[in-house]
């Protein structure tokens, strides 16, 4: 099977950017070259990572980065989205780690030599542990430490970066990390989640100020993930429950960026859960954006629940990925057109889209037809959104290669390139070859 779209599709344009994406903690390894982060601590806590693994080696990218960039080049992509590691770049006293800087400068220079646009994410969840020790994202001061970090990095990187994202998926950092306890640092309690979210969004706004000052010619923005909410039935109680979930998980992170306010549910949540919003905070958060990054994987279905207002219903008798996430590409189109209707959006980049599948490595090959089918359906859904007026400028497949999948460890594979973790060999999967051919045949 091959990826293919109609010749007149906007996605066939040479001006449309195609890329692949990774994140620092998931691929870099080389723990001795940086300070500890919250994920190191989380991985060291028994029972937190399903296979008991960690990111100390991961894909050994710090050692193999040159061949990895050659690999990226071989896929024919226009851009590479990756994150830089805060604890690899900044020492505890706020000074610069020169070895960390040299690594990223070499990486950026090589990408630019190969005409691959660098899309740099400043924060993809690997908060320095020393900041977590004094409160992490529950400490308002962390937002200002992030601004310092963004300021130093953007000055040192100079004109090498095509695009900066301040944060990747603040929902995951706030909710999964500080409320549900599924991700690092593993805090559990409704009294934490929205406070962490507010400080993350404040950090974004402060970071944007530094980026626009130091790097005005790059595209500067933020990456949000969305899991569109659908009611289980048309009953009023399910529709109301669904809207509550949508405001809680999706609107909470985008509405402040454009409307300078949190969703209406802020008036109904308890005083204990409510973040402390100081004068001027919402104006800082709502900095003008050059682009909005959208990460999409699946949808969620909700029904009314007397105890918790809403309850998510697991997918039943529908296609799912290895993560157990429903494959429902229509939600992708609906999400993009809905956001475009509700907000005055800047340019949109689809910064992550992809699937974990049960990859079989047989005779040196991975014939992941199911992943190709996923990508095909979602590119078609994206094409439909663009046809309805959504200004999407690019698409990044998640992920370049199999890697450390957070709380799942190495059990789930999202890559279009297979990684043999025993010898660090990279093998382009059938999906990677199909993505390469689709891009080259534009």
C-alpha positions as CSV (number, residue, x, y, z in Angstrom):
1,X,0.0,0.0,0.0
2,X,1.2,3.5,-0.8
3,X,0.2,7.0,0.5
4,X,-1.7,8.9,-2.2
5,X,-3.9,11.9,-2.6
6,X,-5.7,13.5,-5.6
7,X,-3.3,15.6,-7.8
8,X,-5.2,18.8,-6.9
9,X,-4.9,18.3,-3.2
10,X,-3.4,21.2,-1.2
11,X,-1.2,18.5,0.4
12,X,0.5,17.9,-2.9
13,X,1.8,21.5,-3.1
14,X,5.6,22.0,-3.1
15,X,5.0,24.8,-0.6
16,X,3.5,22.5,2.0
17,X,6.0,21.4,4.6
18,X,6.5,17.8,5.5
19,X,8.5,16.7,8.4
20,X,9.2,14.1,11.1
21,X,9.4,14.7,14.9
22,X,11.1,13.5,18.0
23,X,11.7,14.7,21.6
24,X,14.9,15.0,23.6
25,X,14.3,12.6,26.5
26,X,12.8,10.0,24.2
27,X,15.8,9.6,21.9
28,X,19.0,11.3,23.3
29,X,20.3,9.1,26.1
30,X,23.7,10.3,27.5
31,X,22.6,11.0,31.0
32,X,26.1,12.0,32.1
33,X,26.0,14.9,29.7
34,X,23.2,16.7,31.4
35,X,21.6,17.3,34.8
36,X,18.8,15.0,36.0
37,X,15.3,15.8,35.0
38,X,11.9,14.8,36.4
39,X,11.7,11.8,34.0
40,X,14.9,10.4,35.4
41,X,13.4,10.5,38.9
42,X,10.1,9.1,37.6
43,X,11.7,6.2,35.8
44,X,13.6,5.4,39.0
45,X,10.4,5.0,40.9
46,X,9.2,1.4,40.9
47,X,6.0,0.7,39.0
48,X,5.8,4.0,37.1
49,X,7.2,2.7,33.8
50,X,5.4,-0.4,32.5
51,X,8.6,-2.2,31.4
52,X,10.8,-0.8,34.2
53,X,13.0,1.0,31.6
54,X,14.4,4.5,31.5
55,X,15.9,7.0,29.1
56,X,19.6,6.6,29.9
57,X,20.3,5.2,26.5
58,X,17.0,5.5,24.6
59,X,18.0,5.7,20.9
60,X,21.6,6.9,21.7
61,X,21.0,9.9,19.6
62,X,23.7,12.0,21.2
63,X,26.2,9.5,19.8
64,X,24.4,8.7,16.6
65,X,23.1,12.1,15.6
66,X,25.0,12.5,12.4
67,X,23.7,9.2,11.0
68,X,20.2,10.2,12.2
69,X,20.3,13.4,10.3
70,X,21.4,11.4,7.2
71,X,18.4,9.2,7.9
72,X,16.1,12.2,8.0
73,X,17.6,13.5,4.8
74,X,17.0,10.1,3.1
75,X,13.3,10.4,3.9
76,X,13.1,13.6,1.7
77,X,11.4,15.7,4.3
78,X,11.4,19.5,4.4
79,X,11.7,19.9,8.2
80,X,12.7,18.2,11.4
81,X,10.9,19.0,14.6
82,X,12.9,18.1,17.8
83,X,13.1,19.4,21.3
84,X,16.2,20.7,23.2
85,X,16.8,19.5,26.7
86,X,16.6,22.2,29.3
87,X,18.9,20.3,31.8
88,X,21.4,19.6,29.0
89,X,21.7,23.4,28.2
90,X,21.4,25.2,31.5
91,X,23.3,24.6,34.7
92,X,21.7,24.8,38.1
93,X,23.2,28.3,38.6
94,X,21.6,29.5,35.4
95,X,24.8,29.5,33.4
96,X,25.1,27.8,30.0
97,X,26.4,24.2,29.6
98,X,28.8,24.7,26.7
99,X,29.0,21.0,25.8
100,X,25.2,20.9,25.5
101,X,25.2,24.1,23.4
102,X,27.9,22.7,21.1
103,X,25.8,19.6,20.5
104,X,22.7,21.5,19.4
105,X,24.6,24.1,17.4
106,X,26.2,21.2,15.4
107,X,22.8,19.6,14.9
108,X,21.3,22.9,13.7
109,X,24.1,23.6,11.4
110,X,24.0,20.2,9.8
111,X,20.2,20.5,9.3
112,X,20.6,23.9,7.6
113,X,23.4,22.6,5.4
114,X,21.0,19.9,4.2
115,X,18.2,22.4,3.7
116,X,16.1,20.7,6.4
117,X,14.2,23.4,8.4
118,X,14.8,23.1,12.2
119,X,11.6,23.3,14.2
120,X,12.8,23.6,17.8
121,X,10.6,22.8,20.8
122,X,12.0,24.4,24.0
123,X,10.1,22.2,26.5
124,X,9.0,18.7,25.8
125,X,8.4,17.6,29.5
126,X,12.0,17.2,30.8
127,X,12.0,19.7,33.6
128,X,15.3,19.9,35.5
129,X,14.9,18.0,38.7
130,X,16.3,20.9,40.8
131,X,13.4,23.0,39.7
132,X,10.9,20.3,40.6
133,X,12.6,20.1,44.0
134,X,11.4,23.6,44.7
135,X,7.9,23.1,43.4
136,X,8.2,22.6,39.7
137,X,5.2,23.8,37.7
138,X,3.4,24.4,41.0
139,X,5.9,27.2,41.7
140,X,5.1,30.4,39.8
141,X,8.8,31.2,39.7
142,X,9.4,28.2,37.3
143,X,7.6,30.3,34.6
144,X,10.3,33.0,34.9
145,X,13.1,30.4,34.9
146,X,11.7,29.2,31.6
147,X,11.8,32.7,30.3
148,X,15.5,32.9,31.2
149,X,16.1,29.6,29.5
150,X,14.2,30.7,26.3
151,X,16.2,34.0,26.3
152,X,19.6,32.3,26.6
153,X,18.8,29.6,24.0
154,X,17.3,31.9,21.4
155,X,20.3,34.3,21.7
156,X,22.8,31.5,21.4
157,X,21.1,29.7,18.5
158,X,21.0,32.9,16.5
159,X,19.4,32.6,13.1
160,X,19.8,28.8,12.8
161,X,16.2,28.0,13.8
162,X,13.3,28.2,11.4
163,X,10.6,27.8,14.1
164,X,10.4,27.8,17.9
165,X,7.6,26.2,20.0
166,X,7.7,27.2,23.6
167,X,5.9,24.2,25.0
168,X,4.8,20.8,23.8
169,X,1.4,19.7,25.1
170,X,1.0,21.6,28.4
171,X,-2.1,19.5,29.0
172,X,0.1,16.4,29.4
173,X,2.6,18.2,31.7
174,X,-0.2,19.7,33.9
175,X,-2.9,17.0,33.9
176,X,-0.9,13.8,33.4
177,X,2.0,15.0,35.5
178,X,0.4,17.0,38.3
179,X,-3.2,15.7,38.6
180,X,-3.5,12.1,37.3
181,X,0.1,11.1,38.2
182,X,0.6,9.1,35.1
183,X,3.5,11.1,33.9
184,X,6.4,12.8,35.7
185,X,6.6,14.1,38.4
186,X,3.7,11.8,39.3
187,X,1.7,14.1,41.6
188,X,-1.9,13.2,42.1
189,X,-4.7,15.6,43.0
190,X,-7.2,17.9,41.4
191,X,-5.8,20.7,43.5
192,X,-2.6,20.6,41.4
193,X,-3.5,20.2,37.8
194,X,-4.9,23.7,36.9
195,X,-2.4,25.5,39.0
196,X,0.4,23.8,37.1
197,X,-1.4,24.5,33.8
198,X,-1.6,28.2,34.6
199,X,2.1,28.4,35.3
200,X,2.9,26.5,32.1
201,X,0.8,28.9,30.1
202,X,2.4,31.8,31.8
203,X,5.8,30.3,31.0
204,X,4.7,30.1,27.3
205,X,3.7,33.8,27.3
206,X,7.0,34.9,28.9
207,X,9.0,32.6,26.6
208,X,7.2,34.1,23.6
209,X,8.3,37.6,24.7
210,X,12.0,36.4,24.7
211,X,11.6,34.7,21.4
212,X,10.0,37.6,19.6
213,X,12.7,39.9,21.0
214,X,15.7,37.6,20.1
215,X,14.5,35.7,17.1
216,X,11.8,37.8,15.3
217,X,12.5,36.1,12.0
218,X,11.6,32.6,13.2
219,X,8.0,31.3,13.4
220,X,7.3,31.4,17.1
221,X,4.4,29.6,18.7
222,X,3.2,26.8,20.9
223,X,2.1,23.1,20.4
224,X,-1.2,21.9,21.9
225,X,-2.6,18.5,21.8
226,X,-6.4,18.0,21.3
227,X,-8.5,14.9,22.0
228,X,-11.9,16.0,20.7
229,X,-14.8,15.2,23.0
230,X,-17.9,13.4,21.7
231,X,-21.1,12.5,23.8
232,X,-21.9,8.8,24.0
233,X,-25.6,9.6,23.2
234,X,-27.7,12.6,22.2
235,X,-29.2,12.8,25.7
236,X,-28.8,16.2,27.3
237,X,-26.9,14.9,30.3
238,X,-24.3,13.3,28.1
239,X,-24.0,16.4,25.9
240,X,-23.5,18.5,29.0
241,X,-20.9,16.0,30.4
242,X,-19.1,16.0,27.1
243,X,-18.9,19.8,27.0
244,X,-17.5,19.9,30.6
245,X,-14.8,17.3,29.5
246,X,-14.0,19.4,26.4
247,X,-13.5,22.6,28.4
248,X,-11.4,20.7,31.0
249,X,-9.1,18.9,28.6
250,X,-9.0,21.0,25.4
251,X,-10.4,24.5,25.8
252,X,-8.4,25.1,29.0
253,X,-5.2,25.3,27.0
254,X,-6.3,27.2,23.9
255,X,-8.9,29.7,25.0
256,X,-6.4,31.7,27.2
257,X,-4.2,32.1,24.1
258,X,-6.8,33.9,22.1
259,X,-9.5,35.1,24.4
260,X,-7.4,36.0,27.5
261,X,-9.7,33.9,29.7
262,X,-10.2,30.3,30.9
263,X,-13.4,28.4,29.9
264,X,-16.6,29.0,31.8
265,X,-16.1,25.9,34.0
266,X,-13.5,28.0,36.0
267,X,-16.5,29.5,37.8
268,X,-17.8,26.0,38.8
269,X,-14.6,24.3,40.0
270,X,-13.7,24.4,43.7
271,X,-11.6,27.2,45.2
272,X,-8.9,24.6,45.9
273,X,-8.6,23.7,42.2
274,X,-8.6,27.2,40.9
275,X,-5.3,28.7,39.8
276,X,-4.1,32.0,41.3
277,X,-4.3,34.5,38.4
278,X,-2.4,37.7,39.0
279,X,-3.1,41.0,37.3
280,X,-1.6,41.0,33.8
281,X,-1.2,37.2,33.6
282,X,-3.8,36.7,30.9
283,X,-2.3,39.4,28.7
284,X,1.1,37.7,29.0
285,X,-0.3,34.3,28.1
286,X,-2.1,35.8,25.0
287,X,1.0,36.9,23.2
288,X,0.6,37.1,19.4
289,X,1.5,33.7,17.8
290,X,3.2,33.2,14.4
291,X,1.8,29.7,14.4
292,X,-0.2,27.1,16.4
293,X,1.0,23.6,16.5
294,X,-1.7,20.9,16.7
295,X,-1.1,17.4,17.8
296,X,-3.9,14.9,17.0
297,X,-4.2,11.2,17.6
298,X,-7.7,10.2,18.6
299,X,-11.0,11.3,20.1
300,X,-12.7,10.5,23.4
301,X,-16.3,9.6,24.1
302,X,-18.0,10.7,27.3
303,X,-21.2,10.0,29.3
304,X,-22.7,11.7,32.3
305,X,-21.4,10.6,35.7
306,X,-23.0,11.7,39.0
307,X,-19.8,11.5,40.9
308,X,-17.3,13.2,38.5
309,X,-19.6,15.0,36.1
310,X,-18.2,13.0,33.1
311,X,-16.8,9.5,32.4
312,X,-14.7,8.5,29.4
313,X,-16.0,5.4,27.7
314,X,-13.3,3.1,26.3
315,X,-13.5,2.3,22.6
316,X,-15.6,-0.8,21.9
317,X,-15.9,-2.7,18.6
318,X,-14.0,0.0,16.7
319,X,-10.5,0.0,15.2
320,X,-7.8,1.0,17.7
321,X,-4.0,1.4,17.8
322,X,-1.7,-0.4,20.1
323,X,-2.3,2.4,22.6
324,X,-5.9,1.4,22.7
325,X,-6.8,4.7,21.0
326,X,-9.8,4.7,18.5
327,X,-8.9,5.4,14.9
328,X,-11.4,8.1,14.0
329,X,-10.0,10.5,11.4
330,X,-13.2,12.4,11.0
331,X,-12.5,13.9,14.4
332,X,-9.4,15.4,12.9
333,X,-11.3,17.3,10.3
334,X,-14.0,18.3,12.8
335,X,-11.4,19.6,15.3
336,X,-9.6,21.8,12.8
337,X,-12.7,23.3,11.3
338,X,-14.1,23.9,14.8
339,X,-11.0,25.7,16.0
340,X,-10.9,27.8,12.8
341,X,-14.5,28.8,13.4
342,X,-14.0,29.7,17.1
343,X,-10.7,31.5,17.0
344,X,-8.7,33.9,14.8
345,X,-6.0,31.4,14.2
346,X,-2.5,32.0,12.9
347,X,-0.9,29.5,10.6
348,X,-1.4,25.9,11.7
349,X,1.2,23.2,11.6
350,X,0.2,19.6,12.4
351,X,3.2,19.0,14.7
352,X,2.3,15.4,15.6
353,X,0.1,12.7,14.0
354,X,0.8,9.0,14.0
355,X,0.1,5.7,15.6
356,X,1.6,2.9,17.6
357,X,1.1,-0.4,15.9
358,X,2.1,-4.0,16.5
359,X,5.2,-3.9,14.3
360,X,6.6,-7.2,13.2
361,X,10.3,-7.2,12.3
362,X,10.6,-10.1,9.9
363,X,13.5,-10.8,7.6
364,X,14.9,-7.3,8.0
365,X,11.6,-5.6,7.2
366,X,8.6,-4.0,8.9
367,X,5.6,-4.1,6.7
368,X,3.4,-1.9,8.7
369,X,0.4,-1.5,6.3
370,X,-1.8,-0.6,9.2
371,X,0.3,2.5,10.0
372,X,0.1,3.5,6.3
373,X,-3.7,3.1,6.4
374,X,-3.7,5.4,9.5
375,X,-1.6,8.0,7.8
376,X,-3.6,7.9,4.6
377,X,-6.9,8.4,6.4
378,X,-5.6,11.3,8.4
379,X,-3.9,13.0,5.5
380,X,-7.3,12.8,3.7
381,X,-9.0,14.2,6.8
382,X,-6.5,17.0,6.9
383,X,-7.1,17.7,3.2
384,X,-10.8,18.0,3.9
385,X,-10.1,20.6,6.6
386,X,-7.9,22.7,4.3
387,X,-10.6,22.5,1.6
388,X,-12.9,24.0,4.3
389,X,-10.6,27.0,4.8
390,X,-8.2,26.0,7.6
391,X,-4.8,27.5,7.0
392,X,-2.5,24.5,7.5
393,X,1.1,24.9,6.4
394,X,2.7,21.7,7.3
395,X,2.5,18.1,8.7
396,X,4.9,16.2,10.9
397,X,4.7,12.4,11.2
398,X,5.2,11.2,14.8
399,X,7.6,9.8,15.1
400,X,10.8,9.7,13.1
401,X,11.8,6.5,14.9
402,X,10.7,4.2,17.7
403,X,11.8,5.5,21.1
404,X,11.1,5.8,24.8
405,X,7.3,6.1,24.9
406,X,7.1,7.7,28.4
407,X,5.1,5.6,30.9
408,X,4.9,2.8,28.3
409,X,8.7,2.5,28.2
410,X,9.8,0.8,25.0
411,X,6.7,-1.3,24.7
412,X,5.0,0.9,22.1
413,X,6.4,1.8,18.7
414,X,5.3,5.0,17.0
415,X,8.2,5.3,14.5
416,X,8.2,5.2,10.7
417,X,11.7,3.9,11.3
418,X,12.2,0.7,13.4
419,X,14.9,0.8,16.1
420,X,16.6,-2.4,17.2
421,X,17.4,-1.4,20.8
422,X,20.0,-4.1,21.2
423,X,22.3,-2.7,18.5
424,X,20.7,0.7,17.8
425,X,20.2,-0.3,14.2
426,X,17.6,1.9,12.3
427,X,15.4,0.2,9.6
428,X,13.0,2.3,7.6
429,X,9.6,0.7,7.8
430,X,7.2,0.4,4.9
431,X,5.4,3.4,6.3
432,X,8.6,5.4,6.2
433,X,9.3,4.4,2.6
434,X,5.7,5.3,1.6
435,X,6.0,8.6,3.4
436,X,9.2,9.3,1.5
437,X,7.7,8.4,-1.8
438,X,4.6,10.5,-1.2
439,X,6.7,13.5,-0.4
440,X,9.0,13.1,-3.4
441,X,6.1,12.7,-5.8
442,X,4.4,16.0,-4.9
